[in-house]
Amino acid sequence: MMNNKVLDDIASRFSQLAANLPAGEIEKNARALLSSVFSRMDLVTREEFDLQREALAKAREKLAALEARVAEIEAKAAADK
């Protein structure tokens, strides 16, 4: 889903950082760079993902229960005719 331009941009920036900075500064700046890149992308945190997954599971359970209830009501209505 990431396009090559974004990855090329990241690689280019890492190369520039490595050439211009002492080793201790590279990690700090790499984290800042990656944070900046990821913030521009529509990514979610693991926590947000897990919450949405749980909400979806609950919604599926409710949907299954409602479908069963509708089928039961339809069966009773058909039997009453």
C-alpha positions in Angstrom: 0.0 0.0 0.0 3.0 2.3 0.5 4.0 3.6 -2.9 7.6 3.5 -4.1 7.9 7.3 -3.9 7.4 7.3 -0.1 9.9 4.5 0.3 12.4 6.2 -1.9 11.9 9.4 0.1 12.6 7.6 3.3 15.7 5.9 2.0 17.0 9.1 0.6 16.5 10.9 3.9 18.2 8.1 5.8 21.2 8.3 3.5 21.4 12.0 4.1 21.2 11.6 7.8 23.8 8.9 7.9 26.2 11.0 5.9 25.8 14.1 8.0 25.3 13.0 11.6 27.3 11.2 14.3 26.2 7.7 15.1 24.4 8.8 18.4 22.2 11.3 16.5 21.1 8.9 13.7 18.7 6.9 15.9 17.1 10.0 17.3 16.6 11.6 13.9 15.5 8.4 12.3 12.7 8.0 14.8 11.7 11.6 14.2 11.8 11.1 10.5 9.7 7.8 10.6 7.3 9.4 13.0 6.8 12.3 10.5 6.4 9.9 7.6 3.9 7.7 9.4 1.9 10.6 10.6 1.3 11.7 7.0 0.0 8.2 6.2 -3.4 7.0 7.4 -2.2 4.5 9.9 -3.8 3.5 13.2 -2.3 2.4 16.4 -2.5 -1.2 17.5 -4.8 -0.1 20.3 -7.2 1.6 17.8 -7.1 -1.5 15.6 -7.8 -3.8 18.5 -10.7 -1.7 19.6 -12.2 -1.6 16.2 -11.8 -5.4 15.8 -13.6 -5.9 19.1 -16.4 -3.5 18.0 -16.8 -5.4 14.7 -16.9 -8.8 16.5 -19.7 -7.5 18.8 -21.6 -6.0 15.8 -21.3 -9.4 14.0 -22.7 -11.2 17.1 -25.6 -8.8 17.3 -26.3 -9.1 13.6 -26.4 -12.9 13.8 -28.8 -12.7 16.8 -31.0 -10.3 14.9 -31.0 -12.4 11.8 -32.0 -15.4 13.8 -34.8 -13.4 15.5 -36.1 -12.2 12.2 -36.0 -15.7 10.8 -38.0 -16.9 13.8 -40.6 -14.1 13.5 -40.9 -14.8 9.7 -41.4 -18.5 10.4 -44.1 -17.8 13.0 -45.8 -15.4 10.6 -45.8 -18.0 7.8 -47.2 -20.6 10.2 -50.0 -18.3 11.3 -51.2 -17.8 7.7 
